[in-house]
Amino acid sequence: MESLFLLIPLSLLLVGLLAWILHWSVKSGQFDDLDGPGQSILMDDDTPSSHKVSEHSKK
């Protein structure tokens, strides 16, 4: 029974800490764009560089 006097306040502190972390992450925009980073890998925004022909390949 004595362990409940320690475990209940600790669990309430843990729940409060987790709620604060969730609130902070939502407020700071962590969950604003969930699809963008995954799709940015698939998008190829690089422009192809023009390969100059060297003198050796012209001969």
C-alpha positions in Angstrom: 0.0 0.0 0.0 2.9 2.4 0.7 4.2 2.0 -2.8 1.0 3.5 -4.2 1.8 6.7 -2.4 4.9 6.9 -4.5 3.7 5.4 -7.8 0.5 7.5 -8.2 2.2 10.9 -8.0 5.0 9.6 -10.3 2.5 8.4 -12.8 0.6 11.7 -12.7 3.9 13.6 -13.3 4.7 11.3 -16.2 1.3 11.8 -17.8 1.6 15.6 -17.3 5.1 15.6 -18.9 3.8 13.6 -21.9 0.9 15.9 -22.3 3.2 18.9 -22.2 5.5 17.3 -24.8 2.5 16.5 -27.1 1.2 20.1 -26.7 4.6 21.6 -27.5 5.1 19.4 -30.6 1.7 20.3 -32.0 2.2 24.0 -31.2 5.6 24.1 -32.9 4.3 22.5 -36.1 5.7 19.1 -36.0 2.6 17.6 -37.5 1.7 20.2 -40.1 3.0 18.5 -43.2 3.2 14.7 -42.9 3.2 13.8 -46.6 5.8 16.4 -47.8 9.0 14.8 -46.6 8.0 11.4 -48.0 7.1 12.9 -51.4 10.1 15.1 -51.6 12.3 12.0 -51.9 10.3 11.0 -55.0 10.4 14.4 -56.7 13.5 14.9 -58.9 14.1 18.7 -58.8 17.7 18.4 -60.1 18.2 20.0 -63.5 20.4 17.8 -65.7 23.8 19.3 -66.2 25.1 19.5 -69.7 27.9 17.1 -70.2 30.6 18.7 -72.3 32.3 16.4 -74.8 36.0 16.1 -74.1 38.7 16.4 -76.8 39.5 12.7 -76.6 36.0 11.6 -77.6 35.9 13.8 -80.7 38.9 12.0 -82.3 
